[in-house]
């Protein structure tokens, strides 16, 4: 169950990266953006459903640590 959640988080991050890259283009492809955003929403719904069932099965999950990363140097900030 945890590996599926982590896999979905990874895929969600890749989709978000693709959305950001497409929006940075001089002339973004709006059809591709719509498809990516729709896919992102489906992934978020799936994550919410799985996280809810995981919480019921395993008890409350600890909140993930939020880490800010400086985009220019790719270092962790506190």
Buried (B, 14 or more C-beta within 10 A) or exposed (E): EEEEBEEBBEBBEEBBEBBEEBEEEEEEEEEEBEEBBEBBEEBEEBBEEBBEEBEEEEEEEEEEEEEEEEEEEEEEEE
